[in-house]
Amino acid sequence: MNDSKIPAPTIMREGDRIVLQGPVTIDFVVKLTRQGIALFENPSVTVDLEGVTDVDSTIISMLLEWQRAAQKTKRSLQFIHLPENLKSLIQLYGVAELIPFSRDHTPESCIA
């Protein structure tokens, strides 16, 4: 259940990037998944995750769903500025090869 003390996340277009900020947890992931896909307008989509604060395993399903949506519409998709807690989940689940990260913004240890 959503704790009213935790601010809701925001997702918006800023120039040529989609910027996600705040918690990406089970309370918010369904809505964020839909909102994110709705912002996929350009042939090349960059999602900036620097502002993501809290995560749980549901963020992995969201990133994979965004990847599927981008592939369906023949868009390229990359994620930049991954927070450490997200990198840890990606390592734990062994999905680094499935989620397109910008090598310029992701340490070598996160690219399996």
C-alpha positions as CSV (number, residue, x, y, z in Angstrom):
1,M,0.0,0.0,0.0
2,N,1.3,3.5,-0.8
3,D,2.7,5.3,2.2
4,S,1.5,8.9,2.0
5,K,4.9,10.0,3.4
6,I,6.6,8.8,0.2
7,P,6.3,11.2,-2.6
8,A,4.9,9.8,-5.9
9,P,7.4,9.4,-8.7
10,T,7.4,11.6,-11.8
11,I,8.1,10.8,-15.4
12,M,8.4,13.5,-18.0
13,R,10.1,14.4,-21.3
14,E,13.0,16.8,-21.0
15,G,14.3,17.6,-24.4
16,D,15.3,14.4,-26.0
17,R,15.3,12.4,-22.8
18,I,12.6,10.8,-20.6
19,V,13.4,11.6,-17.0
20,L,12.2,9.3,-14.2
21,Q,12.4,10.6,-10.6
22,G,11.3,9.2,-7.2
23,P,10.5,5.6,-6.1
24,V,9.8,2.9,-8.6
25,T,8.1,0.2,-6.5
26,I,5.1,-2.0,-6.7
27,D,2.9,0.9,-5.7
28,F,3.8,2.9,-8.8
29,V,5.2,0.6,-11.4
30,V,2.0,-0.1,-13.4
31,K,1.2,3.5,-13.9
32,L,4.9,4.4,-14.6
33,T,5.1,1.6,-17.2
34,R,2.1,3.1,-19.1
35,Q,3.2,6.7,-18.8
36,G,6.7,5.8,-20.0
37,I,5.6,4.0,-23.1
38,A,3.3,7.0,-23.9
39,L,6.4,9.2,-24.0
40,F,8.2,7.0,-26.6
41,E,7.9,9.4,-29.5
42,N,11.4,9.6,-31.1
43,P,13.0,6.8,-33.0
44,S,15.7,6.7,-30.4
45,V,14.6,6.9,-26.7
46,T,16.9,7.7,-23.8
47,V,15.6,7.2,-20.3
48,D,17.5,9.0,-17.5
49,L,17.2,7.1,-14.2
50,E,19.5,9.3,-12.1
51,G,16.6,10.6,-10.0
52,V,15.2,7.2,-9.1
53,T,15.3,6.8,-5.3
54,D,13.8,3.6,-4.1
55,V,13.4,0.4,-6.2
56,D,12.1,-3.1,-5.8
57,S,12.2,-6.0,-8.2
58,T,9.2,-4.6,-10.1
59,I,11.4,-2.0,-11.8
60,I,13.1,-4.9,-13.7
61,S,9.7,-5.9,-15.2
62,M,9.1,-2.2,-16.1
63,L,12.4,-1.8,-17.9
64,L,11.8,-5.1,-19.8
65,E,8.3,-4.0,-20.8
66,W,9.7,-0.7,-22.0
67,Q,12.2,-2.7,-24.1
68,R,9.5,-4.8,-25.6
69,A,7.4,-1.7,-26.4
70,A,10.4,0.0,-28.1
71,Q,11.1,-3.2,-30.1
72,K,7.5,-3.4,-31.3
73,T,7.6,0.1,-32.6
74,K,11.1,-0.2,-34.0
75,R,12.6,2.3,-31.6
76,S,16.0,2.1,-30.0
77,L,16.0,2.4,-26.3
78,Q,18.8,3.0,-23.8
79,F,18.9,3.7,-20.0
80,I,21.4,6.1,-18.5
81,H,22.5,7.2,-15.0
82,L,21.4,4.0,-13.2
83,P,21.4,4.4,-9.4
84,E,23.4,1.8,-7.4
85,N,20.3,0.1,-6.0
86,L,19.1,-0.6,-9.5
87,K,22.5,-1.9,-10.6
88,S,22.4,-4.3,-7.7
89,L,19.0,-5.7,-8.7
90,I,20.1,-6.0,-12.3
91,Q,23.2,-8.0,-11.2
92,L,21.1,-10.1,-8.8
93,Y,18.6,-11.1,-11.5
94,G,21.3,-11.5,-14.2
95,V,19.5,-9.4,-16.8
96,A,22.2,-6.9,-17.7
97,E,22.3,-8.4,-21.3
98,L,18.6,-7.8,-21.7
99,I,18.4,-4.2,-20.6
100,P,20.2,-1.7,-22.9
101,F,22.5,0.6,-20.9
102,S,24.6,3.3,-22.2
103,R,28.2,2.2,-21.7
104,D,29.2,5.8,-21.2
105,H,27.0,5.9,-18.0
106,T,27.3,2.4,-16.7
107,P,30.4,1.0,-15.0
108,E,31.9,-2.1,-16.6
109,S,30.9,-4.2,-13.6
110,C,27.3,-3.8,-14.5
111,I,27.6,-5.0,-18.0
112,A,27.7,-8.8,-17.7
